[in-house]
Structures are given as structure tokens and as C-alpha cells.
Amino acid sequence: MQVYLPEDLYRAVKDKRLAASELLQEAVRSELRRRELLSETDRYLDELVTEVGEPSATAVARAETLSRRIRSGPSRAQAS
């Protein structure tokens, strides 16, 4: 198998004297695992919806609010 790298990636690998083959193998393994986990998550969510039903609009809104809060990091009151 041959793999094409754009010039900037090729140059970065060469400049840092990285083992391209090992690096690419690790990247492909990681991506395959990521996709496997996403598929498992989708299957689990489908099973969960079948078991307990679709979440209500209120539950979705609460989850989105919590998700935003988590992504924004600790609040100033918590950081002090």
C-alpha cells in the first residue's frame, strides 16, 4: 500500500525524523478504534431509545446546558 502525504506533513515527519510507517500505523489503528467506539455508541443509544423512548425536549435542553457548562470549564467560583 502506498500513502500520499501533503508536502507540509511529509516535511514535518522528515524534519522531526519520525518513523513514518509506525506513525501511520498508530494513526490508522486509532482512527479505526475511534470509529468502532462511535458505532458502539450509536448501537447503545438505539437500544436505549427502544427501551425507554426518546428523551423529552426538557431533558434534551438540560443535557445541552450541562454539556455547554462542562465544555466551558470550571466557573470562576469553582476556580477560586
N, C-alpha and C positions, 0 to 999 in steps of 0.2 A: 504494500500500500504506500502511496506517496501522499504527502500532505503539503499543501501550499501555505506559507505564512506571508502575510504582507510584509513589505520591507521594514517597517518600524518594529514589528515583532521579531522578525529574523535578526535585525541588528541588535535588539535588546538581549536576545538569547545569546548571541555571539559575544557581545560586549561583556556580559556577565559570566561568560564561559560556563553556561548551564548545559547539562546533558539533555539535549532536545528530546531524544527518544523517551527517556524516563519522565521528563516533564509532561510530554504529550500523553503518555500512558496514564499518568496520575490524573491529568485533566479529564481525559475520557472516562476513566473509572469514576471520578467524582460526578461528572455530568450524568452518567448512566445511573448512579445511585440516587442523585437528586430527582431524576425523572421517575425512578421506581418509587421513591417516597411520595412524590406528588400523586402517582397513580393509586398508591395505597390509601392516601388521604382522601382522594375522591371516592374510592370504594367504601371507606369507612363512613364518610358523610352521606353517601347514598343509603347505606344500611341504617344509619341513624335517622334520616328523614323518613324512611319506610317504617321504622319502629315507633318514632314519637311524633312525626309530622313536621311540616315546615315551621320554622320559627315565626313568631308574630312580628309585626312591624315594630312594636315596642322593644322586643328582645333584640332585633337587629340594630335598632338605634342605640340601645345600651351597649351592645358589643362594639359598635363603631366608635362610640365615645370612649370606651375603655381602651380600645386599640390606639386611638389618637393619643390618649394620655400616656400610654406605655411608650409609644414611639417618640414622644417629645422628651422623655427622660424625667428624672426626678424634679418635682416642683421646688421652688425656692424655699418653701417652708420645710420640706424634707431635707434639702441640701444643707440647711443651717444647723 
